[in-house]
Amino acid sequence: MRRFSICASVFILSSVFAVCGKAQDTLPEPVCITLDDALKIALSENVTVKVADKEIERTGYARKGTYSSLFPQIDVSGAYQRTIKKQVMYMDFDMDALGGMTGGSGESEQALDMDGGLEVGRWNTWSAGVQASMPLVNAQLWKSIGISGLDVELAVEKARSSRLDMVTSVKNAYYSVLLAKEAFDVYREVYENAVKNYEETEKKYNAQKASEFDLVRAKTNVANAVPDVYNAESSVILALWQLKAVIGVDLDENIDVTGSLIDYSEDMSYDIGITDSVSLDHNTTMKQLAIQAEQLAESVRLQKYAYIPTLSAAFSFSLNAMTNDFKFSQYRWTPYSYVGLSLSIPIFSGGKRYNAVRQTKTQYEQLELQTMDTERNLRISIRQSLTEMETNIKSYYAAKEAVASAQKGYDIAEKTYQVGRNTLIELNDAQLALTQARLGVSQAVYNFVTAKARLEQTLGMDFIDNKE
């Protein structure tokens, strides 16, 4: 009865993977993509990249809007006004003198009695016109146009920074899928070896060459291997979801990655001695700080230009009509127009312009300190990446030797266990050593390629023109 229970357990555990395999066979064939494919998809579908491109477009429009200030500004206006209460005008007259002029007629004096006032104007007032203005001399305006050009340049560099971040994220996500798949392969092989060892132990137990303890332990090894396989499979699924999210495709898309981490082991080399000669000319953070410094320098000049007089031209033409009715065909339109120059000379502003210049200079000094600190931290990051790469190169070759010796040890332990010259515990120890060594190889390659991706991002290498 006990023997039947043990066999049934192994059968159930083995059938789980067979069922999973059949279920996978019913699914459509996944679309396999390479790292280059993933990067191309991300460049066209990643939301962050799209937002950065929109920011470039926005600043371009803003720059064009600044250029428009150099052209004449023309406006057409129209107005209608209904008088509720007319204005009253009072006039003083010398009645004696006026009487002499009129012959002393009392009737005339009564007609010109202005004590009650005289209402002025009409009930309806209509006006229409066109106004135009244009700056002739405005140093601040000219300088602001140059600063707007730097805004566009900064937006382009920020977009490049978004792409560099995206490339690094895609690489890390891609490498994570490869690491998860290799871990899954290792744990699946551990499970298969555990099943094979259990079957071998069962035969020896039936032949009374192995104890019941060995049989139970072999069965336990099989049961313990199953969760590791499931966890590794789940890690593959999660890593693929992360990759899909980074490159900007639907999570339900059935995709897979090609290759393995071992393929990247052939390129595990880097000049570790280049630390001091590394150039940060293409680092996106340093470029952004340089553009911001140039902006602040231009802003200082812009604030100083506030002391320069400005000259502008203006033109206006309008038509006005005042009536008491709405008979438009009978309106008398009165034209009015002028053209002129306006000169503004700044004299005193209570120290506003002076303090604005000092404020901008202080910001420039702050940015200089920030740039120095950023460069120092970037060089530390470069040293860390190079050191990590060097360490993982050594770890990789050490792990390869460990795999070779662990595989040989496992093969010896397996054969000697089959002939009864060692115990299951020794075989399990050999299996554990082999598993750790194989995972160590994959982990070393993964750590190297992620450190290399981080270094390339720091150096801005992914978007450097090959001609440079």
ABEGO torsion letter per residue (X at the ends): XAAAAAAAAAAAAAAAAAAAAAAAAABBBBBBBBAAAAAAAAAAABAAAAAAAAAAAAAAAAAAAAAAAABBBBBBBBBBBBBABBBBBBBBBBAAAAAAAAGGBAAAAAAABAAAEBBBEBABBBBBBBBBBBBABBAAAAAAAAAAAAAAAAAAAAAAAAAAAAAAAAAAAAAAAAAAAAAAAAAAAAAAAAAAAAAAAAAAAAAGABBAAAAAAAAAAAAAAAAAAAAAAAAAAAAAAAAAAAAGBBAABBBBBBEBAAAAAAABBBBAAAAAABBAAABAAAAAAAAAAAAAAAAAAAAAAAABBBBBBBBBBBBBBBBABABAAABBBBBBBBBBBBBBBBABAGGAAAAAAAAAAAAAAAAAAAAAAAAAAAAAAAAAAAAAAAAAAAAAAAAAAAAAAAAAAAAAAAAAAAAGABBAAAAAAAAAAAAAAAAAAAAAAAAAAAAAAAAAAAAGAAABBAAX
